[in-house]
Amino acid sequence: MSTLTRGASGRRAASVPTRRLRGLAWLMTRQHRTALIACAAATVLGAAWIVYQHGAMLDALHGAGWPGKPGAEIDGNVVNAITNDLNSVGSSLAFLPVLLGVFLGAPLISADQENGTARLVTTQSVSRTRWLVWKVGFALTLAAATTGVLGLFYAWWWRSAGPFVANDWLNHPVFAVTGPTGVATALFTTSLGILAGALLRRTVASMAATFLVSGVAIIAAGIFRTRLDSPRRLTYPLTAERPALLDHVVVVDEWFATASGKLYGWGTCAHDSAPENCRSALGIVDRVADHYTKDQMAGMQWAAAAGFVALAAALVGALLWRARRRAL
């Protein structure tokens, strides 16, 4: 009898598939499989769409005679179509961190609090802090992977566009999407959503708060983007032609200047009946252009990313500090 029992149990054990993920790793994947599938689908479909648009762009350019023709001679409608496609996809990707904060971060803990799942944590062998670290780590990793992969594909498309992309990269979605900026922004918005959910304890309320606060933060970051680095200054004679260099950089401000270096606003004497005589009376002899060159882009992106990562770390730290002192 004992032999038959052991044989039956051995057969049952052999028929049970072995899990590749165990413990909290399996729990996070199982509990948040909808978010995992949604982010994976968004990444795959988004990357496929960018690859398709990249191919369509090359077909349109080759049909217009490029690279046999220089970029300046390509049909303007073709160039406008490329620009519109880049702007449209870039704007969508720039909004992606907000969606991750709202739909991934905000419900992460608030949904467990509403369903009562969070209370079960205190009755299990896994500590509450460890459970929180795994949940936060899972969400942040998912957000970083989604935005990071799509950012790489978009950067590849933008670089391939070459001379047909706008020179104003500072105000273009490419700044917020590519490099470390997109990933850091997603880490911030997701952390914000997680903390909002833990504090408000209601999913819908935390989603709304995350949407508003993250949107304001991203807009404010765009406004203060010019403070991430010092602009370079080009001075040229008042009567000279505008330097060709300024057609390939991001000009943020222009001035009139005297020989001693005193600056006057660009509108100085603009409403005077004889503006040339007015400027001559003020001693204005030069024009000045403050600008950013493309080689400054990477440094400014890293500076912006550092700010968002610092905010994300502060939000996660506040969440863990609160969890140690108060029940979920």
Buried (B, 14 or more C-beta within 10 A) or exposed (E): EEEEEEEEEEEEEEEEEEEEEEEBEEBBEEBBEEBBEBBEEBBEEBBEBBEEBBEEBBEBBEEBEBEEEEEEEBBEEBBEBBBEBBBEBBEBBBBBBBBBBBBBBBBBBBBBBBEEEBEEBEEEEEEBEEBBBBBBEBBBEBBBBBBBBBBBBBBBBBEEBEEBBBBBBBBBBBBBBBBBBBBBBBBBBBBBBBBBBBBBBBBEBBBBBBBEBBBEBBEEBBEEBBEBEEBEEBEBEEEEEEEEEBEEBBBBBBBBBBEEEEBBEEEBBEEEEEBEEBBEEBEBBBBBBBBBBEEBBEEBBBBBBEBBBEBBEEBBEBBEEBBEEEEB
